Amino acid sequence: MITVTDLRKVYRQGEREVIALDGVTLSVPTGSIHGIIGHSGAGKSTLVRCLTLLDRPTSGTVAIGDKELSSVSDAELLNARRSIGMVFQHANLFDSRTTFQNVAFPLELTGTPKAAIAVKVNDLLNLVGLGAFADAYPAQLSGGQKQRVGIARALATDPDVLLCDEPTSALDPKTTDEILDLVKDLRDRLGITVLVITHEMDVVKRICNSVSLLEAGRIVEHGALAEVVARPGGRLSAALLPLPGIMPEELPAGLVLDLLYSGDQAAAPVISDITRRFDVDVNVLAGSVESLGGAQFAHLRILLPVGSDVPAIKAHLSANGIAVTSKEA
Ligand SMILES: Nc1ncnc2c1ncn2[C@@H]1O[C@H](COP(=O)(O)OP(=O)(O)OP(=O)(O)O)[C@@H](O)[C@H]1O
């Protein structure tokens, strides 16, 4: 469990104060994967630096389990940092060290005996699918393989939390999926808590159980994936289940409705139901159906012709658990 409470970080630039984090509070249960998504300048890097104690927060606390990290003395800092394994955008491996030696590095720092290092590193390399690459140098590895080495190295000191900072931003789509699947698999096998900082919604869609939207140093929306998707009008909902922003130029007269629904309804014949029940010709303008957070979701934009019994149709949809918002046609 990682708990961040009212974290603030204010930088001074001469006379000016820059508020990089403005009271961030979040709680990630043990064994779950939480995504923090935000645009450039939102405060993601500052949050990473404060979580890993590379930077002291101006105020607020960071705790892993019941151990508060933000108040440890400088002498205890190195030890406290071991409870968070870091995965970076670029694996940042030592080019002159083999795969084995790169993963062994944090264990050498802690004075682990050689025999124990050998057992641990071989286990970790097998865990990330690199058992056959122990003697390879970084120059002989693909980008995805390097990232696997970085992940194995992050796990070497048995951290409670894996903090992944833009872990796939430098990878192609296929390798991205493989690395994300590996992170999910490691969570399943090790029960580790994972925090993923990213600007890519696809990362959140693929592996996260919950998500926070960071904007100007504040968390402006958060929740379990299934919960935020189902929030009509929410920014995360729009980003997770997007519809084309531009409407067709020549629309027939009528009323445009956006429908958001989940679970059983996502597979239900909603359109044919209202067509039959209210004797209207429904025009589907756009649609998106996805499986998110373990549930099925659908987002549809439809056009009801002039003369439709709009209040009755809306009431019927709402009664069936479908969120309806009217759009200007
Ligand atoms: N050392 C610093 N001194 C002064 N201001 C800083 C410092 N580091 C970050 N900032 C400011 O804090 C705000 C948040 O920056 P941060 O780098 O955390 O955002 P980010 O979401 O990581 O952006 P990016 O994705 O572009 O890296 C920005 O306004 C930035 O200019």
The ligand as an SDF file (V2000), in Angstrom:
LIG
                    3D

 31 33  0  0  0  0  0  0  0  0999 V2000
   13.7810   22.3690  -10.4650 N   0  0  0  0  0  0  0  0  0  0  0  0
   12.7620   23.1400  -10.8070 C   0  0  0  0  0  0  0  0  0  0  0  0
   12.7760   24.4780  -10.5940 N   0  0  0  0  0  0  0  0  0  0  0  0
   11.7440   25.2590  -10.9150 C   0  0  0  0  0  0  0  0  0  0  0  0
   10.5920   24.8140  -11.4850 N   0  0  0  0  0  0  0  0  0  0  0  0
   10.5060   23.4980  -11.7310 C   0  0  0  0  0  0  0  0  0  0  0  0
   11.5690   22.5940  -11.4150 C   0  0  0  0  0  0  0  0  0  0  0  0
   11.1830   21.3300  -11.7920 N   0  0  0  0  0  0  0  0  0  0  0  0
    9.9330   21.4600  -12.3020 C   0  0  0  0  0  0  0  0  0  0  0  0
    9.5360   22.7440  -12.2730 N   0  0  0  0  0  0  0  0  0  0  0  0
    8.2250   23.2690  -12.7350 C   0  0  0  0  0  0  0  0  0  0  0  0
    7.2210   22.4980  -12.1140 O   0  0  0  0  0  0  0  0  0  0  0  0
    6.1410   22.2380  -13.0150 C   0  0  0  0  0  0  0  0  0  0  0  0
    5.9440   20.7230  -13.1510 C   0  0  0  0  0  0  0  0  0  0  0  0
    7.0740   20.1910  -13.8590 O   0  0  0  0  0  0  0  0  0  0  0  0
    7.3130   18.6230  -14.0780 P   0  0  0  0  0  0  0  0  0  0  0  0
    8.6320   18.4880  -14.7730 O   0  0  0  0  0  0  0  0  0  0  0  0
    7.1310   17.9160  -12.7930 O   0  0  0  0  0  0  0  0  0  0  0  0
    6.1050   18.2530  -15.0760 O   0  0  0  0  0  0  0  0  0  0  0  0
    5.9100   16.9380  -15.9760 P   0  0  0  0  0  0  0  0  0  0  0  0
    4.4570   16.5990  -15.8930 O   0  0  0  0  0  0  0  0  0  0  0  0
    6.8750   15.8940  -15.5470 O   0  0  0  0  0  0  0  0  0  0  0  0
    6.2680   17.4270  -17.4210 O   0  0  0  0  0  0  0  0  0  0  0  0
    7.0400   16.5940  -18.5850 P   0  0  0  0  0  0  0  0  0  0  0  0
    6.1270   15.4670  -18.9750 O   0  0  0  0  0  0  0  0  0  0  0  0
    7.2170   17.6220  -19.6560 O   0  0  0  0  0  0  0  0  0  0  0  0
    8.3420   16.1420  -17.9850 O   0  0  0  0  0  0  0  0  0  0  0  0
    6.4950   22.9330  -14.3080 C   0  0  0  0  0  0  0  0  0  0  0  0
    5.8690   24.1970  -14.2960 O   0  0  0  0  0  0  0  0  0  0  0  0
    7.9950   23.0870  -14.2300 C   0  0  0  0  0  0  0  0  0  0  0  0
    8.4320   24.2160  -14.9490 O   0  0  0  0  0  0  0  0  0  0  0  0
  1  2  1  0
  2  3  1  0
  2  7  2  0
  3  4  2  0
  4  5  1  0
  5  6  2  0
  6  7  1  0
  6 10  1  0
  7  8  1  0
  8  9  2  0
  9 10  1  0
 10 11  1  0
 11 12  1  0
 11 30  1  0
 12 13  1  0
 13 14  1  0
 13 28  1  0
 14 15  1  0
 15 16  1  0
 16 17  2  0
 16 18  1  0
 16 19  1  0
 19 20  1  0
 20 21  2  0
 20 22  1  0
 20 23  1  0
 23 24  1  0
 24 25  2  0
 24 26  1  0
 24 27  1  0
 28 29  1  0
 28 30  1  0
 30 31  1  0
M  END
$$$$
